[in-house]
Amino acid sequence: MSKAQWGIAVLLAALAVLVFRAGAEPQRLTDDQVLAGRFTAGHRVMAQQRNHLQALLDAFLTGDSEGIGAHSEAVAKDMTNVARMFPPGDPEQASGSWRAMAEIVEQSRQMAAAAKAGDYRMAYTSYANLTARCIECHQLRRSLGAFPKPAASGNGKAKDAP
């Protein structure tokens, strides 16, 4: 086998592995994994989103419009990819999640445009709206994004109530 044939064989084998992996059903990330920050390779996009949101906050605190633009565009791109991989679920739950994801993409794009235009207030408003939609989506798809309900004591009042 010539070097060229060997190289083509290796490339075809690598392509076959990639196609096989791409066709595999993505595993659903559990709430416990999310809470612990343990993301598998298939869910790195959400870990990246968390990093982008932190970087956006830092950019707002330092007035870094270029950082705001770059990270908000990355959020829009990543969430567009998440939408393509989004597993179906309860139709009512899924429609709310789809709306939240679409709004995240839209707010990300508005944030980038506002940062480019030098409109800090509008960019920050988009950031606040974006993070609210992130929480909304996780409330719909997971049991996350809410304070735990206090345990009731024997007298019918919440445990921590005054």
N, C-alpha and C positions, 0 to 999 in steps of 0.2 A: 504494500500500500504506500503510495507516494505521500509526501508531506501535505500536499494540497488535499488529497482524498482524506487523509487523517484529520486535517483541520475541519473539513466539511462534515465528517462523521461526528466530531466532537460538537460542532455547532448544532447539528440536527438533534443530537442527544440532549443538549441543553435546552433547545426549543421544546422538545417533547416533555421534559420535566416541567418547564414553565407552563405549558398548555395544560398539563395534568393538574398542576397546583392551582391554576386559575379557575379550573372547572370544579374544584372541590368546594363543597358547601361550607361557607364561613361559620365558625363556631360562635355562638352567642356568648357575649361577655356577661358574667354574672354580676349582680349588684355588689357582692362581697369583693370581687376583683376590682371593680371600679372604686369602691371605698378604700381599698388597700393600695390603689394606684398600680396594680399589677395588670399590665396590658400585654396581650399576646401579639405576635407579629402581625396578625390580621387586624388588630385594633390599634396599631400605633398611631393612626390618624387622630384618634381622640386624645392620646397623650400629646401629640403635636399641637392639637388645638389648645390644650391646657397651657402649654408652653407659649403659644402665640398670645393667648389672653393675658398671661403674666407679662410678656414683653410689651404688649399694648399698654397695659397699666403703667409700666415703667416709662414708656415713650410719652404718655400723657403727663406723667409727673415731671419729666424733664423737658417737655415741649419739643420733642423730636418728631417733626412732621414726616420726615422720610421714613422713620421707623414705623410710625402709625400707618403710613401708606403701604409699606412692604408687608407688615404683618396682617393688615386687614385684607389685602389681596390674597395672601396665603390662606387665610381663614375661608374666604369665598371659594377659592380653588379646592381646598380640602373638603369643605362641606358639599360642594357639587359632587365630588367623588364619593362621599359618604352616602349621598342620596342615591347614587347608582347601585350601591351595595346594600341598601336598606332592606332588611328582611321584612316580609309582609307580616302583619299581625292582625289583631282585631280591627276591622275596617274603620270603626269610629275612632279608635285610638290612633291608628295609622294616619288618618286624614289630619288629625291635630298635629301629629309629629311632622307630617309633610309640610303643613303650613308653617310650623316653627322653623324647619330647616330652610324653607324658601325665604322666610323673613331674615334668618341669619345671613344667608348669602346676600340678600338685598341690603341689609344694614351694613355688612362688611364693605360692599361696593360704595354705599353712600359715605361711609367713614373715610375710605380712601380718597374719594372725590373731594370731600370737605377738607381733609388734610392737605391735599394738593392745592386747594384754593385758599389755604390759610385760615379756614373757619374753624377755630378750636372748639367753640361751643357746639356747632353742628356735629363735628367729628365725635366729640364726647357724648353727645346725645345718642348718636348711632351706636357707640360702644355700650352705653347703658341699655339700650333697646336690644342689642345683640345678646348681651349676657342674660337678660331676662328671658329671651327666647331659648337660650341654652337650657336654662333651668326648667322652663315650660316643657321642653321636649323630654328631658329626663324625668319630669313628673309624669308625663304621659306614658313613656316607654318603660320606666323603671319605678321602683318604690323609693326614689331619691328626690331631693329638692324640697324637703319639708322638715320641720322640726318633729321629733318623735312625740307621739301623744303621751302626756303624763299618765302614769299608772294611777288608778283610783284607789283610795284607801277605803277602809270599812265604813266610813261615815258618808260616802257618796261624793266627797269633794276630791278634787285633784290632789295628788300627793304633795305637790309643791305649792299649792295655793295658800295664800296667807290666811 
